[in-house]
């Protein structure tokens, strides 16, 4: 049974980690927006910010990762986009979070972080396209989904690999000591 | 990588391929050779804005709505978005489209361009730009 002091310490650490991760995620979004990576698929992005969300899901609880998702989406939309782009990114981000959280809670034995990241990338695209279909009042743009699925797999693998290298490195930091209960 | 990863990747690729492959084989051979008339439907905010016949001649179509400004260019039996004042410019990256079902989307301006075969009656075209 951890003492009261230890618990307060842990929750303070959690807040600090959420803040740092959200800040890094926003910076990654900004960097991504400034390098034009044209993958031949309009609207497809690398999704570098997802690295932070995934790492947070791994170390902390679901609600902490949800906090990172909301903070990152709001902040990067304020800096980069308009109100309508906020609508799309928040629906993509929330669906993506739910899918990743679900897969990580129920499929941890069978799936590695690469799968979680792929599922996150794809559901982000599905969420955005769904919001766009409602916004444009047409279902025609759904024909665009297969290409986005392929793009989601490729970027998902890249992000998943990055997370696989990031987690062991962060595990060595003293800040993350209290959160290393799960097997790698 | 665990086994689940490979299964998942395989599954997604197969699903995507199931949609993509028929599209590649479906519409290319006859239409491009016989020059079937095709039209581009331009929709703004869910309402039809204009229908344009896709011809070999070059022509530019300016779209000014309350949502913003876009410039489309018709040439070589296809259509392309060449300018827009939207913040993200994603619509410009769609490039030149010429096949049936090809789309250009400009989300911030609620604009959708899609290519269709010309209607067989031929009389429900709203405007033909010469």
Interface residues (C-beta under 8 A of the other chain):
Chain A: X38 X42 X43 X80 X81 X82 X84 X85 X88 X107 X110 X111 X112 X114 X115 X118 X119 X122 X132 X135 X136 X137 X138 X140 X141 X143 X144 X145 X146 X147 X149 X150 X152 X153 X157
Chain B: X1 X2 X3 X4 X5 X8 X9 X12 X13 X15 X16 X17 X19 X20 X43 X45 X46 X87 X88 X90 X91 X93 X94 X101 X103 X105 X107 X108 X110 X112 X114
